[in-house]
Amino acid sequence: MSDMLKIEVCCNEHGDPIDELVIHKVGSDTSKWDYILKLDVPTVNKLPQWLRRKLAVLQMRSYDPPTEDIPDIGMRISKWEFWVYINEGEQDGDDPRKESEAACC
C-alpha cells in the first residue's frame, strides 16, 4: 500500500460541510508529513498547496460506488472522505504556512 492521508471533511448537525478536517496518516513511512497533523485546527486553507490541489481534484469526482482510483492523486471514498496519495517528489507548498514557490501561469 502506498503512503496516503485519509482526510475527512467535518459537517455540522445538519450535514453541511464546515472548513474543519480530520486527517489520518496511512502507510509505513509517513513521518515526514507529521507537520500536517500538528496544525492547531486543520482546515483546507492551512493545508499545503500540493495537498489542496489533490483534494480539489477528488472533490470533483463522483462518490457513488465503485469510486475511481486516480493515479498519483487518490480516491474519493464517500461524500466527505478522501484518500490522498503522498508522492515522494512533492515539493510545492510543503510548508502550510508558506506561499507556494511554483511559477504561476
C-alpha positions in Angstrom: 0.0 0.0 0.0 1.3 3.5 -0.9 1.6 6.1 1.9 -1.5 8.3 2.0 -3.5 10.6 4.0 -7.2 9.9 4.9 -9.0 13.2 5.0 -12.5 13.6 6.4 -14.4 16.9 6.0 -16.3 17.7 9.2 -20.0 18.5 9.0 -22.4 20.4 11.3 -25.5 18.9 12.8 -27.4 19.4 9.5 -24.9 17.5 7.4 -23.4 20.7 5.8 -19.6 20.8 5.5 -17.6 23.1 7.6 -14.0 24.0 7.0 -12.5 21.7 9.7 -10.8 18.5 8.7 -9.8 15.2 10.4 -6.6 13.8 9.0 -5.0 10.4 9.5 -1.8 9.0 8.1 -2.0 5.6 6.4 1.2 3.7 5.4 4.6 2.7 6.6 6.7 5.8 6.1 4.6 8.9 6.7 6.7 10.6 9.5 7.9 13.4 7.1 4.2 14.5 6.8 3.7 14.9 10.6 3.7 18.6 10.3 0.3 18.4 8.6 -1.2 16.7 11.7 0.3 19.3 14.0 -1.9 22.1 12.7 -4.0 23.7 15.5 -7.3 23.2 13.7 -6.7 21.5 10.4 -8.6 23.4 7.7 -8.4 23.3 3.9 -6.8 26.7 3.8 -4.0 25.6 6.1 -3.1 22.6 4.0 0.0 22.7 1.7 -0.8 23.7 -1.8 0.1 20.3 -3.3 -2.5 18.7 -0.9 -5.2 21.3 -1.6 -4.8 20.7 -5.4 -5.2 16.9 -5.0 -8.2 17.4 -2.7 -9.8 19.7 -5.2 -9.4 17.1 -8.0 -11.0 14.4 -5.8 -13.9 16.7 -4.8 -14.9 16.9 -8.4 -15.1 13.1 -8.7 -18.2 11.0 -8.0 -18.5 9.3 -4.7 -21.0 6.7 -6.0 -19.5 3.2 -5.7 -17.4 2.0 -7.3 -15.1 5.1 -6.9 -12.3 5.7 -9.2 -8.6 5.4 -8.2 -6.7 8.4 -9.8 -3.0 7.5 -10.0 -0.7 9.9 -8.0 -3.9 11.7 -6.7 -6.0 9.3 -4.6 -9.7 8.2 -4.3 -12.9 9.8 -3.1 -14.3 7.2 -0.7 -17.6 8.9 0.2 -19.2 12.3 0.1 -16.9 13.7 2.8 -14.0 11.2 2.9 -10.9 11.2 0.7 -7.7 9.1 0.5 -4.9 11.2 -0.9 -1.6 9.6 -2.1 1.6 11.1 -0.8 4.3 11.2 -3.5 7.9 11.4 -2.6 8.5 14.2 -5.2 6.0 16.6 -3.7 7.9 19.9 -3.3 5.4 22.7 -3.9 4.0 24.1 -0.8 5.4 21.5 1.7 5.1 24.2 4.5 1.5 25.0 5.0 2.4 28.5 6.4 4.4 29.4 3.4 3.4 30.6 -0.1 3.9 28.3 -3.0 7.2 28.6 -4.8 5.8 27.3 -8.1 5.8 29.6 -11.0 2.4 30.9 -11.9 0.8 30.7 -15.3 
